Amino acid sequence: MKQTALITGATSGLGYEFVQLFAKDNYDLILVARNEEKLEAIKSEFPHISVTTISADLSQPGSVRAVVNDINSKGLHVNALVNNAGFGLLGKFEELNIEKQLEMIHLNISALTELTHAFLPQMIRQKSGKIMNVASTAAFQPGPLMAVYYATKAYVLSFSEALVEELKDTGVTVTTLCPGATKTNFGAVANVEKTKMFSSAMEAPTVATLGYEGMQKGKRVIITGSSNKIGATVAKFLPRSVGAKVAKYVAGEK
């Protein structure tokens, strides 16, 4: 039976790389992003598969419900869910626009949670399904100068790992992808391209491939890059106050 993958944030960065990987394996696709023109352009790249595009800003309340209703009304079944959409902001918490930070929380946490809740029961009934939630190495420690972003990614990791235990023996797997700095438009949006954390950013195709292969194998957590793996391991043993100081240092300019 043909498999269908739902990918959020599908028009650029890791999202677009995931589109390429799923299409190569002949999945049908449901692509969600804000830019309708880009979505249609991507759809035209894959005439050999069914591609459904949905233009939606998942940072806004009510958007996920509309997307889910649209998918259900079309009779589509989601076999693989990639919660990729998200963004970050660099700066002191009190100086950053609170509305943008609340949108970040809604996109990085609420939308991811709601989409997972919408499609997980169907996967359990079918005793088959794969979910990938894109977190970050930011999930492993507090992050001064990106306080809300780091906190959202800590939620994604904790939430996803809890689901792994809940879903044992159901046939459904949950994978958390925890990349470090990656060459996507995330850096420009978050204004972190000139920071120390981006001095050794990985290429997006490499990160996406590692995530995709790990998801297909049902891996629990994927940390991309040897230095990122070391950093995440060390963070588990450092006092959180020290981890916060390190995160603040790498958020500074090169």
BAFI-3210 file (N, C-alpha, C; in Angstrom, 3 decimals, decimal comma, padded with zeros to 6 digits):
// residues 254
n [1|2|3|4|5|6|7|8|9|10|11|12|13|14|15|16|17|18|19|20|21|22|23|24|25|26|27|28|29|30|31|32|33|34|35|36|37|38|39|40|41|42|43|44|45|46|47|48|49|50|51|52|53|54|55|56|57|58|59|60|61|62|63|64|65|66|67|68|69|70|71|72|73|74|75|76|77|78|79|80|81|82|83|84|85|86|87|88|89|90|91|92|93|94|95|96|97|98|99|100|101|102|103|104|105|106|107|108|109|110|111|112|113|114|115|116|117|118|119|120|121|122|123|124|125|126|127|128|129|130|131|132|133|134|135|136|137|138|139|140|141|142|143|144|145|146|147|148|149|150|151|152|153|154|155|156|157|158|159|160|161|162|163|164|165|166|167|168|169|170|171|172|173|174|175|176|177|178|179|180|181|182|183|184|185|186|187|188|189|190|191|192|193|194|195|196|197|198|199|200|201|202|203|204|205|206|207|208|209|210|211|212|213|214|215|216|217|218|219|220|221|222|223|224|225|226|227|228|229|230|231|232|233|234|235|236|237|238|239|240|241|242|243|244|245|246|247|248|249|250|251|252|253|254]
n.u [000,834|000,498|002,451|002,041|003,457|003,420|004,658|005,798|006,673|007,754|008,919|011,541|014,990|015,591|013,077|012,483|014,510|013,714|011,403|012,494|013,774|011,702|010,159|011,914|011,813|009,371|007,068|003,781|002,916|002,085|002,257|002,980|003,112|003,761|004,020|002,306|002,918|005,541|005,035|003,478|005,339|007,195|005,565|005,309|007,716|007,549|006,068|005,538|004,411|001,715|001,029|-000,076|-000,775|-000,829|-001,462|-000,581|-000,201|001,272|001,906|-000,172|-003,109|-005,638|-004,899|-003,807|-005,987|-007,512|-005,853|-005,788|-008,508|-008,768|-007,100|-008,406|-010,875|-010,203|-009,810|-007,322|-004,605|-002,215|000,904|003,487|004,724|006,230|007,216|008,468|008,462|009,459|010,955|013,525|014,743|017,195|018,384|017,908|015,422|013,533|013,782|013,059|010,349|007,263|005,016|006,052|007,577|005,605|004,347|006,394|006,404|003,883|004,173|006,506|005,864|002,967|001,656|003,084|002,467|-000,325|-000,662|000,579|-001,142|-003,418|-002,950|-001,804|-003,613|-004,781|-002,523|-001,893|-004,121|-003,725|-001,465|001,013|003,332|005,226|006,810|008,498|009,933|011,321|013,804|016,504|020,005|019,850|018,022|019,187|020,155|019,741|019,256|020,538|019,959|018,615|016,325|013,559|013,422|015,273|013,944|011,567|012,528|013,522|011,140|010,116|011,900|011,582|008,807|008,662|010,315|008,909|006,625|007,712|008,002|005,325|004,325|005,378|005,413|003,297|003,740|004,220|006,610|008,583|010,731|013,269|014,858|017,867|019,547|022,599|023,829|022,765|022,997|020,610|017,682|017,039|019,057|019,236|016,657|016,605|018,691|021,305|023,488|026,021|027,070|029,039|028,033|027,336|029,645|030,578|028,583|026,467|025,750|022,526|021,393|022,900|022,241|019,462|019,373|020,582|018,674|016,381|017,118|017,504|014,926|013,519|014,599|013,559|014,805|015,356|016,481|018,284|021,306|023,047|026,287|029,580|030,771|028,536|027,261|029,079|028,903|026,206|026,261|028,092|026,663|024,734|025,999|027,089|026,621|023,533|023,732|026,283|026,045|024,272|025,877|027,759|026,102|025,315|027,745|028,320|026,314|027,188|028,886|031,194]
n.v [-001,200|002,246|004,725|007,701|010,833|013,493|016,689|019,456|022,940|022,829|024,082|024,994|024,734|022,162|021,002|021,018|019,340|016,950|016,507|015,835|013,424|011,690|011,656|010,431|007,858|007,189|007,956|009,307|012,759|015,224|018,529|021,210|024,651|028,214|029,688|029,713|029,831|028,822|026,246|025,186|025,263|023,382|021,126|020,723|019,588|016,902|014,920|012,226|011,306|011,606|014,793|016,789|020,075|022,448|025,597|027,294|029,111|027,927|029,033|030,417|030,499|028,008|027,251|024,664|022,976|023,615|022,650|019,892|019,258|019,772|017,794|015,464|015,786|015,291|012,644|011,573|009,585|009,610|008,285|008,805|011,347|014,444|016,750|019,529|022,323|025,408|028,073|030,369|032,991|035,444|037,163|039,214|038,135|040,034|042,072|041,218|041,008|040,291|039,159|037,845|035,936|034,451|033,425|031,764|029,866|028,777|027,661|025,987|024,312|024,006|023,580|021,380|019,495|019,315|018,386|015,905|014,658|014,589|012,733|010,460|008,507|007,169|005,957|004,184|002,513|001,301|-000,016|000,832|003,322|006,376|008,971|012,012|014,391|017,503|018,686|020,048|020,518|022,371|021,494|020,336|021,951|025,035|028,167|031,100|034,244|033,075|032,234|031,385|029,863|027,718|026,563|025,695|023,653|021,877|020,991|019,622|017,465|016,131|015,537|013,900|011,718|010,682|009,770|007,675|005,657|005,293|004,238|001,749|-001,440|-000,882|-000,564|001,915|004,453|007,018|009,564|011,770|014,416|015,993|018,399|020,340|023,620|024,406|024,826|026,587|028,622|029,204|030,354|032,992|033,986|033,745|035,382|034,517|033,907|035,036|034,233|032,346|029,782|029,116|028,741|026,323|025,153|022,523|020,990|021,185|018,988|016,804|016,675|016,237|013,772|012,049|012,254|011,265|008,610|007,594|007,842|006,042|003,715|003,691|004,981|006,430|008,971|011,313|012,769|015,010|015,022|014,728|016,477|017,714|015,548|014,971|017,353|017,268|015,032|015,795|017,898|016,622|016,002|018,290|020,937|022,713|025,454|025,921|024,874|026,748|029,018|028,267|028,036|030,691|031,843|030,713|031,868|034,349|036,791|035,792]
n.w [000,000|-000,794|000,799|002,769|003,498|005,773|005,886|007,631|007,294|004,727|002,507|002,496|003,665|006,081|005,827|003,049|002,193|003,392|001,926|-000,577|000,083|000,968|-001,361|-003,119|-002,173|-003,001|-001,597|-001,265|-000,804|001,676|001,939|004,024|004,477|004,684|002,306|-000,540|-003,264|-003,429|-002,504|-004,600|-006,631|-005,741|-005,781|-008,538|-009,147|-008,750|-010,513|-010,549|-008,246|-005,815|-004,686|-002,190|-001,375|001,267|002,260|005,081|008,121|010,716|013,120|014,071|016,087|015,720|013,192|012,877|013,323|011,070|009,039|009,629|009,324|006,596|005,498|006,391|005,121|002,533|002,577|003,152|004,416|006,924|007,102|007,825|009,835|009,856|011,940|011,362|011,073|012,501|014,459|015,626|017,850|018,430|021,238|024,216|026,467|027,507|025,724|023,240|020,900|022,326|021,146|018,907|020,204|021,478|019,246|018,406|020,474|020,032|017,457|017,660|019,787|020,424|017,884|016,911|018,891|018,648|016,001|016,199|018,019|016,473|014,401|015,473|016,742|014,540|013,420|015,481|015,443|012,986|013,527|012,709|011,840|011,586|013,315|013,211|015,192|015,061|016,957|018,622|019,378|021,273|023,061|025,257|027,295|029,237|027,489|027,462|025,896|023,869|025,101|025,087|022,742|023,229|025,380|024,165|022,545|024,397|025,437|023,174|022,922|025,432|025,413|023,120|023,759|025,882|024,580|023,117|025,035|025,759|023,430|022,958|021,490|019,795|017,146|016,212|015,806|017,337|016,581|017,566|016,137|016,626|015,628|015,438|014,741|011,499|007,989|006,932|006,272|008,835|010,392|009,427|009,989|012,769|013,374|013,923|012,427|012,533|014,882|017,318|017,467|014,902|013,535|012,656|011,084|009,869|006,661|005,204|003,603|004,551|007,287|007,111|005,789|007,656|009,673|008,356|007,670|010,225|011,261|009,643|010,607|013,086|015,212|018,431|019,375|017,474|017,127|015,275|013,878|015,166|017,070|018,106|019,302|021,326|022,780|023,626|025,259|027,242|028,335|029,855|032,192|033,228|035,634|035,444|035,504|034,556|031,990|030,944|030,897|028,968|026,720|026,476|025,811|023,251|021,831|021,356|019,245|016,627]
ca.u [000,000|001,273|002,618|001,930|004,188|003,040|005,856|005,551|007,844|008,260|009,396|012,947|015,802|015,448|011,786|012,609|015,368|012,865|010,533|013,295|014,064|010,472|009,768|012,829|011,328|008,043|005,953|002,941|003,283|001,234|003,230|002,381|003,990|003,030|004,136|001,561|003,630|006,649|004,448|003,072|006,568|007,737|004,649|005,587|008,966|007,330|004,868|005,364|003,724|000,633|001,478|-001,124|-000,178|-001,732|-000,850|-001,048|000,767|001,027|002,172|-001,411|-004,135|-006,685|-004,351|-003,629|-007,314|-007,898|-005,037|-006,271|-009,823|-008,530|-006,552|-009,470|-011,916|-009,691|-009,684|-005,903|-004,107|-000,824|001,715|004,697|004,532|007,472|006,979|009,727|008,333|009,850|011,920|014,132|015,074|018,345|018,261|017,448|013,985|012,690|013,939|012,439|008,902|006,584|004,105|006,836|007,974|004,424|004,181|007,400|005,899|002,753|004,657|007,472|005,289|001,529|001,315|003,688|001,694|-001,671|-000,568|000,868|-002,378|-004,421|-002,686|-001,312|-004,597|-004,906|-001,330|-002,006|-005,124|-003,137|-000,274|002,147|003,452|006,488|006,741|009,758|009,831|012,620|014,193|017,776|020,911|019,396|017,139|019,918|020,554|019,114|019,925|020,477|019,913|017,603|015,709|012,305|013,711|015,862|012,906|010,638|013,156|013,558|009,801|009,986|012,660|010,938|007,521|008,870|010,854|007,813|005,775|008,395|007,656|003,889|003,971|006,051|004,600|002,155|004,129|004,449|007,869|008,770|012,149|013,580|016,073|018,489|020,716|023,201|023,697|022,611|022,919|019,268|017,269|016,835|020,064|018,888|015,449|016,950|019,778|022,426|024,489|027,346|027,435|029,996|027,355|027,229|030,981|030,802|027,250|026,428|024,933|021,155|021,156|023,533|021,427|018,172|019,588|020,794|017,384|015,474|017,552|017,228|013,472|013,123|015,049|012,860|015,688|014,716|017,050|019,385|022,095|023,884|027,630|030,313|030,957|027,232|027,031|029,921|028,327|024,961|026,631|028,700|025,609|023,999|026,764|027,426|025,568|022,777|024,243|027,451|025,521|023,696|026,996|028,318|025,142|025,394|029,014|028,262|025,345|027,865|029,469|032,478]
ca.v [000,000|003,490|005,457|009,152|011,586|014,881|017,443|020,881|023,750|021,998|024,809|025,400|024,133|020,727|020,558|020,731|018,149|015,800|016,300|015,124|012,063|010,901|011,490|009,446|006,542|007,012|008,330|010,459|013,833|016,344|019,560|022,361|025,806|029,471|030,250|028,882|029,809|027,868|024,908|024,743|025,042|022,093|020,091|020,475|018,827|015,473|014,474|010,769|010,969|012,523|015,829|017,695|021,244|023,204|026,841|027,621|029,635|027,116|029,797|031,094|029,628|027,527|026,832|023,210|022,383|023,793|021,725|018,528|019,133|019,715|016,463|014,473|015,962|014,708|011,198|011,194|008,900|009,977|007,172|009,385|012,749|015,155|018,066|020,220|023,777|026,042|029,166|030,883|034,417|035,777|038,419|039,103|037,853|041,216|043,007|040,648|041,205|039,192|038,486|036,888|034,826|033,611|032,686|030,708|028,819|028,112|026,841|024,968|023,402|023,712|023,005|020,045|018,633|019,124|017,523|014,556|014,145|014,388|011,595|009,293|007,428|006,409|005,117|003,098|001,566|000,569|-000,679|001,227|004,758|006,979|010,395|012,686|015,735|018,164|019,492|020,741|020,324|023,337|020,803|019,694|022,901|026,345|028,959|032,558|034,988|032,398|031,526|030,725|028,829|026,555|025,936|024,965|022,432|020,953|020,387|018,674|016,260|015,446|015,047|012,818|010,541|010,101|009,026|006,422|004,657|005,028|003,571|000,455|-002,571|-000,441|-000,472|003,325|004,944|008,465|009,905|013,182|014,863|017,088|018,940|021,588|024,654|023,837|025,877|026,784|030,009|029,377|031,276|034,368|034,360|033,862|036,359|033,871|033,472|035,561|033,791|031,240|028,498|028,831|028,709|025,008|024,658|021,392|021,159|020,702|017,633|015,815|016,570|015,637|012,355|011,343|012,194|010,397|007,220|007,213|007,701|004,788|002,627|003,807|005,437|007,282|010,323|011,442|013,992|015,019|015,568|014,189|017,502|017,914|014,393|015,166|018,456|016,827|014,095|016,572|018,716|015,808|015,889|019,617|021,693|023,479|026,829|025,929|024,696|028,026|029,919|027,824|028,405|032,147|032,129|030,375|032,773|035,614|036,912|035,117]
ca.w [000,000|-000,903|002,043|002,647|004,517|006,014|006,270|007,859|006,958|003,626|001,327|002,569|004,712|006,322|005,310|001,617|002,059|003,715|000,751|-001,575|000,544|000,929|-002,765|-003,705|-001,748|-003,614|-000,733|-001,577|000,112|002,083|002,280|004,701|004,667|004,509|000,958|-001,491|-004,543|-003,296|-002,398|-005,934|-007,398|-005,302|-006,280|-009,963|-009,265|-008,502|-011,238|-010,441|-006,999|-005,442|-003,760|-001,718|-000,726|002,139|002,708|006,428|009,081|011,907|014,342|014,445|016,685|014,821|011,896|012,822|013,167|009,672|008,241|009,891|008,684|005,150|005,202|006,602|004,105|001,290|002,763|003,146|005,606|007,191|007,599|008,408|010,183|010,145|012,541|011,095|011,127|013,751|014,300|016,849|017,886|019,261|021,970|025,591|026,520|027,729|024,615|022,042|020,778|023,017|020,219|018,101|021,070|021,672|017,993|018,441|021,363|019,382|016,340|018,078|020,782|020,317|016,583|016,884|019,788|018,094|014,820|016,678|018,618|015,419|013,513|016,210|016,937|013,293|013,311|016,462|014,937|011,862|014,073|011,869|011,641|011,995|013,618|013,505|015,744|014,938|018,120|018,438|020,507|022,277|023,999|026,345|028,329|029,095|026,469|027,543|024,624|023,055|026,227|024,725|021,734|023,899|026,202|023,295|022,044|025,535|025,455|022,061|023,252|026,555|024,917|022,156|024,442|026,670|023,652|022,764|026,049|025,683|022,177|022,810|021,021|018,989|015,743|015,896|016,348|017,432|016,486|017,769|015,455|017,378|014,931|015,885|013,720|010,165|006,969|006,398|006,529|010,280|010,899|009,069|010,734|014,197|013,487|014,612|011,448|012,866|016,223|017,396|017,258|013,473|012,934|012,035|010,740|008,947|005,471|005,404|003,070|005,428|008,505|006,762|005,465|008,932|010,344|007,600|007,822|011,611|011,396|009,002|011,480|014,364|016,279|019,447|019,298|016,524|017,265|014,071|014,018|016,316|018,101|018,741|020,174|022,514|023,541|024,265|026,325|028,322|028,952|030,825|033,438|033,735|036,324|034,449|035,510|033,677|030,643|030,535|030,578|027,689|025,682|026,313|025,127|021,820|021,200|021,082|017,900|016,414]
c.u [000,870|001,282|002,556|002,640|003,677|004,266|005,487|006,836|008,551|008,942|010,865|013,669|015,631|014,140|011,857|013,478|014,583|011,918|011,266|013,492|012,832|010,030|010,635|012,396|009,863|006,874|005,081|003,172|002,121|002,191|002,519|003,442|003,170|002,949|003,486|002,282|004,781|006,129|004,089|004,289|007,199|006,870|004,965|006,873|008,734|006,055|004,569|004,649|002,594|001,149|000,308|-000,461|-001,235|-000,977|-001,436|000,100|000,501|001,362|000,917|-002,429|-005,209|-006,159|-004,221|-004,971|-007,783|-007,139|-005,539|-007,622|-009,688|-008,045|-007,634|-010,554|-011,518|-009,519|-008,254|-005,517|-002,617|-000,092|003,002|004,455|005,877|007,122|008,282|009,631|008,710|010,777|012,443|014,402|016,238|018,108|017,817|015,932|013,145|012,764|013,301|010,931|008,159|005,633|004,848|007,273|006,797|004,110|005,177|006,940|004,770|003,223|005,512|006,884|003,845|001,164|001,853|002,872|000,328|-001,657|-000,290|-000,394|-003,416|-004,205|-002,188|-002,367|-004,776|-003,722|-001,411|-003,000|-004,554|-001,886|000,967|002,161|004,783|006,282|008,157|009,454|011,213|012,845|015,506|018,702|020,617|018,537|017,852|020,376|019,771|019,913|019,747|020,679|019,059|016,721|014,459|012,557|014,270|014,802|011,915|011,242|013,357|012,209|009,688|010,703|011,978|009,625|007,717|009,383|009,806|006,902|006,401|008,001|006,175|003,545|004,698|005,031|003,352|002,455|004,393|005,750|007,885|010,271|012,314|014,901|016,608|019,738|021,321|022,964|023,728|022,413|021,543|018,907|016,944|017,793|019,734|017,677|015,777|018,034|020,989|023,561|025,904|027,807|028,411|029,318|027,259|028,580|031,283|029,463|027,329|025,543|023,564|020,910|021,745|022,683|020,112|018,318|019,794|019,474|016,435|015,838|017,277|015,741|013,011|013,540|014,363|013,734|014,983|015,171|018,224|020,048|023,094|025,231|028,313|030,483|029,645|026,896|027,833|029,315|027,069|025,251|027,204|027,638|024,827|024,681|027,152|026,298|024,844|023,218|025,447|027,007|024,943|024,791|027,625|027,403|025,168|026,656|028,890|027,223|025,943|028,491|030,830|033,634]
c.v [001,252|004,230|006,968|009,823|013,013|015,614|018,907|021,668|023,194|022,748|025,203|024,594|022,633|020,196|020,175|019,502|016,881|015,478|015,473|013,656|011,171|010,645|010,446|008,028|006,320|007,183|009,355|011,495|014,765|017,396|020,782|023,441|027,062|029,910|029,340|028,758|028,814|026,433|024,362|024,475|023,696|020,949|019,731|019,681|017,318|014,970|012,990|010,348|011,966|013,507|016,761|018,853|021,984|024,437|027,230|028,158|028,958|027,829|030,492|030,114|029,257|026,989|025,318|022,516|022,469|022,832|020,293|018,298|019,013|018,328|015,392|014,562|015,374|013,192|010,705|010,549|009,197|008,792|007,640|010,873|013,368|016,558|018,851|021,731|024,324|027,211|029,591|032,370|034,634|037,117|038,173|038,991|039,125|042,208|042,500|040,873|040,017|038,453|037,470|035,695|033,892|032,816|031,527|029,538|028,053|027,188|025,680|023,919|023,024|023,038|021,584|019,065|018,311|018,218|016,079|013,906|013,821|013,093|010,338|008,195|006,550|005,469|003,928|002,045|000,705|-000,207|-000,391|002,741|005,261|008,472|010,901|014,091|016,374|019,069|020,192|020,313|021,348|022,683|020,343|020,640|024,206|027,202|030,453|033,199|034,288|031,587|030,755|029,611|027,568|025,807|025,154|023,652|021,404|020,247|019,313|017,364|015,466|014,797|013,815|011,552|009,882|009,269|007,701|005,319|004,293|004,125|002,242|-000,618|-002,146|-000,460|000,951|003,780|006,466|008,742|011,399|013,495|016,088|017,581|020,104|022,628|024,016|024,965|025,881|028,251|030,246|030,428|032,726|034,849|034,617|034,907|035,786|033,467|033,931|035,144|032,625|029,903|028,118|028,754|027,373|024,362|023,540|021,716|020,518|019,308|016,537|015,580|015,854|014,146|011,528|011,193|011,214|008,924|006,722|007,012|006,377|003,572|002,670|004,252|006,443|008,736|010,304|012,792|013,995|015,671|015,114|015,227|017,784|016,771|014,525|016,248|018,048|015,880|014,838|017,371|017,945|015,780|017,238|020,162|022,572|024,946|026,961|025,773|025,987|029,023|029,555|028,235|029,905|032,531|031,870|031,212|034,136|035,634|036,248|036,053]
c.w [000,000|000,428|001,789|003,806|004,578|006,563|006,455|007,617|005,748|002,491|001,372|003,643|004,842|005,755|003,844|001,388|002,399|002,556|-000,293|-001,188|000,503|-000,510|-003,452|-003,360|-002,124|-002,645|-001,457|-000,481|000,420|002,620|002,852|004,897|004,412|003,057|-000,082|-002,829|-004,511|-003,210|-003,775|-006,810|-007,035|-005,823|-007,729|-010,175|-009,222|-009,196|-011,056|-009,162|-006,754|-004,396|-003,444|-000,995|000,087|002,633|004,060|007,260|010,414|013,208|014,855|015,027|015,672|013,506|011,794|012,623|011,712|008,766|008,405|009,221|007,176|004,741|005,326|005,538|002,761|001,396|002,774|004,475|005,758|007,812|008,268|008,620|010,541|010,636|012,476|011,295|012,498|013,464|015,651|016,727|018,846|019,957|023,399|025,618|026,608|026,574|023,324|022,070|021,374|022,079|019,358|018,947|021,348|020,411|017,922|019,314|020,681|018,264|016,829|019,012|020,447|019,004|016,463|017,713|019,198|016,866|015,226|017,244|017,554|014,650|014,218|016,392|015,697|013,104|014,264|015,987|013,818|012,263|013,241|011,723|012,153|012,203|013,853|014,010|015,723|016,145|017,783|019,563|021,605|023,347|025,268|027,450|028,171|028,120|026,613|026,174|023,567|024,005|025,835|023,717|022,383|024,703|025,344|022,824|023,165|025,664|024,377|022,385|024,356|026,131|024,028|022,830|025,332|025,778|023,247|023,736|025,993|024,504|021,950|022,442|020,252|017,496|015,293|016,566|016,357|017,496|016,720|017,081|016,183|016,650|015,690|014,800|012,331|009,162|006,303|006,618|008,001|010,823|010,632|009,861|012,201|014,455|014,222|013,664|011,804|014,257|016,179|017,100|015,794|012,772|012,259|011,684|009,706|007,749|005,689|004,827|003,954|006,670|008,212|006,477|006,732|009,686|009,673|007,785|009,240|011,858|010,814|009,833|012,854|015,511|017,178|019,327|018,337|016,740|016,110|014,346|015,286|017,424|018,831|019,692|021,464|023,404|024,292|025,424|027,525|029,075|030,008|032,189|034,029|034,603|035,317|034,401|034,589|032,219|030,091|030,152|029,234|026,532|025,418|025,545|023,622|021,077|020,899|019,707|017,843|016,746]
res [m|k|q|t|a|l|i|t|g|a|t|s|g|l|g|y|e|f|v|q|l|f|a|k|d|n|y|d|l|i|l|v|a|r|n|e|e|k|l|e|a|i|k|s|e|f|p|h|i|s|v|t|t|i|s|a|d|l|s|q|p|g|s|v|r|a|v|v|n|d|i|n|s|k|g|l|h|v|n|a|l|v|n|n|a|g|f|g|l|l|g|k|f|e|e|l|n|i|e|k|q|l|e|m|i|h|l|n|i|s|a|l|t|e|l|t|h|a|f|l|p|q|m|i|r|q|k|s|g|k|i|m|n|v|a|s|t|a|a|f|q|p|g|p|l|m|a|v|y|y|a|t|k|a|y|v|l|s|f|s|e|a|l|v|e|e|l|k|d|t|g|v|t|v|t|t|l|c|p|g|a|t|k|t|n|f|g|a|v|a|n|v|e|k|t|k|m|f|s|s|a|m|e|a|p|t|v|a|t|l|g|y|e|g|m|q|k|g|k|r|v|i|i|t|g|s|s|n|k|i|g|a|t|v|a|k|f|l|p|r|s|v|g|a|k|v|a|k|y|v|a|g|e|k]
***
